[in-house]
Amino acid sequence: LTQELAEFDSLRVNPPPIPTPEKAACFYVPPSEEELERREAYQAAKKLRMKEHKKLVLAGRKRAKAFNASVRSRTNQEVRNEKRKREKDEDASNARLAVEAAMDAFETK
């Protein structure tokens, strides 16, 4: 038993060399017809999946672009409305000031 253990240890310390490709070639088993068909079917399915995914991605991009454009136009509209309102308020306050100035001028005469 001790001898077997010693052999085992020596193998563990010095493992046998990894077979080189030309020696390992004898273990190669070419894929069967079914395997080749399965691989081709898988590749075809993958291609279709990628096509569908690309369609979805492009549709999503289009939707995102439209959404961003709508948000942009909405914010621009809001900004324009606020500007108009501000201008109206300024005009109204200027008119009030002018009327007050005219009243003061009448009262001082």
Secondary structure as the mmCIF struct_conf table of DSSP 4:
data_model
#
loop_
_struct_conf.conf_type_id
_struct_conf.id
_struct_conf.beg_label_comp_id
_struct_conf.beg_label_asym_id
_struct_conf.beg_label_seq_id
_struct_conf.end_label_comp_id
_struct_conf.end_label_asym_id
_struct_conf.end_label_seq_id
HELX_RH_AL_P HELX_RH_AL_P1 THR A 2 VAL A 13
BEND BEND1 ASN A 14 ASN A 14
HELX_LH_PP_P HELX_LH_PP_P1 PRO A 15 THR A 20
HELX_RH_AL_P HELX_RH_AL_P2 PRO A 21 ALA A 24
HELX_RH_3T_P HELX_RH_3T_P1 ALA A 25 PHE A 27
HELX_LH_PP_P HELX_LH_PP_P2 PRO A 30 SER A 32
HELX_RH_AL_P HELX_RH_AL_P3 GLU A 33 THR A 108
#
